[in-house]
Amino acid sequence: MEKTIDDYIFENFPEEATCPICLSNTNKMCVLVPIYGTDNGRIIASQPVHVECLLDRVVYYPDCRTIVAYPEIS
């Protein structure tokens, strides 16, 4: 079964979580971002992040094919 964007984006932010970018738990659309180093072969822990926060603070480094979300971009 092929996954769609609906498998990754959620309308409501979990009440018990905090967005690692804005440090709030405001109820906004969120995406689950995998946490590096938590993969056990089948399951990986994930952190909810506000979609708006992620898109407002994302930077792409084409030379190393890396996308990074910074807490602040100046």
C-alpha positions in Angstrom: 0.0 0.0 0.0 1.5 3.3 -1.1 1.6 6.1 1.5 0.2 9.6 0.8 0.8 13.0 2.4 -2.1 12.2 4.7 0.0 9.5 6.4 2.5 12.1 7.6 0.6 15.3 8.3 -2.0 15.6 11.1 -4.5 18.4 11.7 -4.0 18.5 15.5 -0.8 18.8 17.5 -0.6 16.4 20.4 -1.4 18.1 23.7 1.5 16.3 25.5 4.2 17.3 23.0 6.2 20.4 22.3 7.4 21.6 18.9 11.2 21.5 19.0 11.4 24.7 16.8 9.0 27.1 18.5 8.9 25.4 21.9 5.1 25.5 22.1 2.3 23.0 21.9 -0.1 25.3 20.0 -2.8 23.2 18.3 -1.7 23.6 14.6 -1.1 21.1 11.7 1.9 19.0 12.4 4.1 16.4 10.8 6.0 13.5 12.6 9.7 13.8 12.0 11.8 10.6 12.7 14.3 10.9 15.5 17.8 9.9 14.4 19.2 6.8 16.2 15.9 5.4 17.4 15.3 2.9 14.5 15.1 -0.7 15.7 14.7 -2.2 12.2 10.9 -1.8 12.0 9.9 1.1 14.2 11.4 4.6 14.7 10.5 7.2 17.3 9.2 10.4 15.9 8.8 14.0 17.1 5.7 16.1 16.2 6.7 19.4 14.6 4.4 22.2 13.5 4.3 22.2 9.6 4.4 26.1 9.7 7.5 26.1 11.9 9.3 23.6 9.7 8.5 25.3 6.5 9.4 28.8 7.9 12.8 27.7 9.1 14.0 25.1 6.5 17.2 25.6 4.5 18.5 23.4 1.7 22.2 22.8 1.2 22.4 21.4 -2.4 26.2 20.6 -2.3 25.6 18.0 0.4 22.0 17.3 -0.4 20.9 18.2 3.2 17.8 19.9 4.5 18.0 21.5 7.9 15.4 23.3 10.0 17.0 26.0 12.2 15.3 27.4 15.4 16.1 30.9 14.1 17.2 32.0 10.6 18.9 35.4 10.4 
